Amino acid sequence: MPFTLFVIGNIASGKSTACSYLARSGARHLDLDVIAKSLYVPGSAIVDSIVEAFGWDVLDESGEVRSSVLAQRAFVDEDSVRRLNEIVHPVLLDYLSNTLLPVPCCSLVVPAPALTVVEISAPASFTDAFGLADEVIAITAPLNTRRARAIERGMSGSDFDARSDLQPSEDELKMIADTVIDNSVADDTLFRSLDLWLEDRGIRLADGK
């Protein structure tokens, strides 16, 4: 039976690394951040709402959303994050529902992948979609570890701190997850844990995992 997995985690936790690993192994990978940006079509209702909430200068000369500017406006406090989620969340939920729950006629023609992995960066505001998942995994690591990773990747410490302050604590993430994978150590532990998870669930992907 097709299996849907939601993967959650705070910034620099290794959430994207985990999803990419499963995708390379043969899973279908849906990144909600990427999907959201694909919905920012110039002139669309969602872009009009973003402009109304965050200002005309979030758009470039061609009407495209400037992601860096939007991030600077939307991730400054909880109220701004909430406003962006209220605009994007309903559209994402519809998209995800239609993707994960195709109409019967189409599901008979196009077989579903053995595993669909949905990468979620803002799980606290998306828990109403958790019913679409068979399981929710949280990838976790201590705050100091994640901060060091983010800085090593080029993010400033102040930028990390600002974004991290708006995210749930590691304990809060664990509470809304079915399974927790610790990614504190920079070795192959994360990948071994994912392999064991696949084995335990009896999920076999394209590469034989």
Salt bridges, closest charged atoms under 4 A:
ASP57 OD2 - ARG73 NH2 2.66
ASP79 OD1 - ARG82 NH2 2.28
ASP79 OD2 - ARG83 NE 3.83
GLU86 OE2 - ARG82 NH1 2.84
GLU119 OE1 - HIS29 NE2 2.79
ASP128 OD2 - HIS89 NE2 3.02
GLU135 OE1 - ARG201 NE 2.81
ASP159 OD1 - ARG163 NE 3.30
ASP161 OD1 - ARG147 NE 2.85
GLU170 OE2 - ARG146 NE 3.40
ASP195 OD1 - LYS209 NZ 3.64
